[in-house]
Each structure stands twice: as C-alpha cells, then as structure tokens.
Amino acid sequence: MLVIAPLRVARDTWPQEAAKWDHLTGLTLAVAVGSKSERLDALAKLAMVTVINRENIPWLVAHYGAAWPFDMVVIDELSSFKNHRAKRFTTLVKMRPYVSRWVGLTGTPASNGLMDLWAQFRLLDGGTRLGRYIIRFRDRWFVPDKRGGMQVFTYKPRAGAEDEIYEAISDMTLSMRTADHLTLPEVTLTTTKVNADQERAVYERLEQDLVIELDGQVVDAANAAVLSGKLLQLASGAIYDENGDAIVVHGAKLDALEDLVEAANGQNLLVAYWYKHDLERIIERFPQARLLKTAQDIAAWNNGKITVGLIHPASAGHGLNLQAGGHLLIWFSLTWSLELYQQTNARLYRQGQTQPVTITHLVAESTLDEAVLTALDTKNLTQTALIEAIKTQPANHSR
C-alpha cells in the first residue's frame, strides 16, 4: 500500500501513529521522504506500507512507470488534489490502471465549493460518478456566476445540483463528524477587535489609490488580488515595498497578542501567522516564541516546553498532532482558505485534547480582516451541507 500525505504528516505523523497501536504489531512501514538516496532506500525495503509526501509523486511515477508496485493507494488530505491541472494530479491519475483500491481522507472536501469535488473523485473512481471530464461535470451541474462580457470567472450550482451530486457520490463516501463519534471538550471561537486608527489614513489611501509611499518607499497594488494581500498586511501591522522589504506600520496586533499572552497566565499559546514579516515581528516582541518546523520542535511543543508556538497554515495546517501541547490558538493574521483555516484549528481541537479549546481571531477594525472572517463563514455553509448530506448514520455503517 502507498500512502500519500503532506510532508510533515508523512515524515512524522504516520510513523508515530503506526507505532501506537497494538493491532499493528508486525506491520512494516517505510517513509520515502528526504533526499533521492533516502527515498530509494525506503522503497528498497519493500514494506507493507510506504509513505511518501505528495510533492514526490511525479518522481515516484517516473521511477516505477509501468512497473508500479502498489495495488492500493491512500491519499491523506485528498483535497490537496482538487486542482485537476496540478502536476501531482495529472501524474497520479495515470496510475489508475495499476491500482485496484483507492481511499481518500479529508476533512475539507469542498472548501471552495462543489467544483472542488471533481478532481478528487476522478482519482478515486476514474470518473464513474462525476464524469471523466471536468467540462462535462461543470456543464451538467453548474451555471455561470461571475463574468465579464463573454468570459466566465466563476460558476455556481444550478437548481437541484447539490442534491444530485450528493446522491451521485453517496455510495462510496463515508462522512463522520468528530462530534458524533468522540467526546471532545468544548470549543469556543472568539474575536478580539484591534484598533489601529492611528494608521487609518494609510490604509484608506492604499485602498483608494492602490499606491502609497511609506518611509520613502513606494508600495503599489497592481490589481484587486494584490490589493487584497497588501490591505491584509497593513491590517496586521507591516507591508512589503516594491523591493520586498517589510515596512512596519503599527504594532496594534502585537499589543493585542501581548495582552493574550499575559492573560494566558503561563498556559501555552499556539499562534497562526500568514506573512513572513508577521513571524519576524512576533519573534522580536516575544523572544520565547518558537516556530514549529521540525519534528523536534513539535515534540517540544507537545511536551509543554514551548510557551508560544508559531505555525504557518500552509505548512503546518494538515495532519499534525499538536493537541498535547496546549488548547489556546490565536489567529494573528487570517487566510481566505477555508481548508487551511479549518485544518489549522484541528491541530488542537482533535482526538486526545483534554481541555476546552479557545480559538481567538485578532481582527483589525474596519479592515479586510472582517471580510475574511465573513467569507470563511459563508464558504463553510456549502461544505457543512455536503458533509451533512453524506453523513452515515450508525445503521448504515455497512455501506
């Protein structure tokens, strides 16, 4: 069996979990990550289970070709294969004829809407349920939404499409919510409003003119997407100029974080950040803060030796077990991605957590921070509807 997972999950979580369970005694597992020689050594072990990170899928396919040895493939975090144009998808789908059983695991199957489902199910069943081609899937169940002239930017489900899609995938999809099967402590989501009125003029000028001058350096936003990023940077307290250098604008969020650290009264805090200048400024303000990057860092956090742990949602948002190290998560800067948002929250709010979890969002008032939180909530409605529609009740477990 081949297991495909995010790098840290492949390297750390799968081996750790395999060693925990008595019924897996005798199971051989090899981890094919790292340098080419390390990967080749792992493959040479011919283990019952081989775990590899998703970035190395093109290499693995090229290495084996038609001699592909894995008759079962498990994709941990299946939603990372939702882009049908990505090389990891186009390469792996070629191996379908050599694999008799596919399993996909994800807690965020449709973080950006139902269009996300096609590539994931194309891998699992070859296109039997949602079609072999994305265009036919789109034409059957979606209609144009946002458009400019003849160009369509986004699509939305046509009337009745959601129920039809849910029904199409229901026979091979098992949905289990943690709350329905495990007794977890309560989780509380709170928002701490941050007042950065002293820099309001800078924010509004960039929003209106798409260009500002700070400390003699020009900061410009070429389009709406770039503007969104610049405004979120400003909301967090710093912004990159045209040379890629960070210009510090305010410390309002750092002040708010300091209050939360003090209020924690010695309890460990996990802090999620998005921009590199966020990381640098947090570490400058809190010398005790430590980026959770290596297996040793994660072990130190779980052993209670790190009081302020820092994680980036894109690199530590999936699969890592961090619940032993604390129960307080602070979003210093936010992400538009519902998948990364929910997965990061699940680093603490998961099986094994023994204390009530509190998730706090630092939101700069009257900035794009507020729109991001609203967007995350709106996206969650679609995904929640999907999970509820295919949720298997106890009486149907035999499916």
HELIX and SHEET records of a PDB file:
HELIX    1   1 LEU A    7  ARG A    8  1                                   2    
HELIX    2   2 VAL A    9  THR A   13  3                                   5    
HELIX    3   3 TRP A   14  LYS A   20  1                                   7    
HELIX    4   4 ASP A   22  LEU A   24  5                                   3    
HELIX    5   5 LYS A   36  ALA A   44  1                                   9    
HELIX    6   6 ARG A   54  ASN A   56  5                                   3    
HELIX    7   7 ILE A   57  TYR A   64  1                                   8    
HELIX    8   8 GLY A   65  ALA A   67  5                                   3    
HELIX    9   9 LEU A   78  PHE A   81  5                                   4    
HELIX   10  10 LYS A   87  LEU A   92  1                                   6    
HELIX   11  11 VAL A   93  TYR A   98  5                                   6    
HELIX   12  12 LEU A  114  ASP A  116  5                                   3    
HELIX   13  13 LEU A  117  ASP A  125  1                                   9    
HELIX   14  14 ILE A  134  TRP A  141  1                                   8    
HELIX   15  15 ALA A  161  ILE A  169  1                                   9    
HELIX   16  16 SER A  170  MET A  172  5                                   3    
HELIX   17  17 THR A  178  HIS A  181  1                                   4    
HELIX   18  18 ASP A  197  GLU A  199  5                                   3    
HELIX   19  19 ARG A  200  ASP A  209  1                                  10    
HELIX   20  20 ALA A  224  SER A  236  1                                  13    
HELIX   21  21 ALA A  252  ALA A  264  1                                  13    
HELIX   22  22 LYS A  276  ARG A  285  1                                  10    
HELIX   23  23 ALA A  295  ASN A  302  1                                   8    
HELIX   24  24 PRO A  313  ALA A  316  1                                   4    
HELIX   25  25 LEU A  338  ASN A  345  1                                   8    
HELIX   26  26 LEU A  368  ALA A  389  1                                  22    
HELIX   27  27 PRO A  394  ASN A  396  5                                   3    
SHEET    1   A 5 LEU A  29  ALA A  32  0                                        
SHEET    2   A 5 VAL A  49  ASN A  53  1                                        
SHEET    3   A 5 LEU A   2  ALA A   5  1                                        
SHEET    4   A 5 MET A  72  ASP A  76  1                                        
SHEET    5   A 5 ARG A 101  LEU A 105  1                                        
SHEET    1   B 2 PHE A 142  PRO A 144  0                                        
SHEET    2   B 2 TYR A 155  PRO A 157 -1                                        
SHEET    1   C 2 ARG A 147  GLY A 148  0                                        
SHEET    2   C 2 GLN A 151  VAL A 152 -1                                        
SHEET    1   D 6 VAL A 187  VAL A 194  0                                        
SHEET    2   D 6 VAL A 357  ALA A 364  1                                        
SHEET    3   D 6 LEU A 328  TRP A 331  1                                        
SHEET    4   D 6 LEU A 269  ALA A 272  1                                        
SHEET    5   D 6 VAL A 308  ILE A 311  1                                        
SHEET    6   D 6 ALA A 289  LEU A 291  1                                        
SHEET    1   E 2 VAL A 211  LEU A 214  0                                        
SHEET    2   E 2 GLN A 217  ASP A 220 -1                                        
SHEET    1   F 2 ALA A 238  TYR A 240  0                                        
SHEET    2   F 2 ALA A 246  VAL A 248 -1                                        
END                                                                             
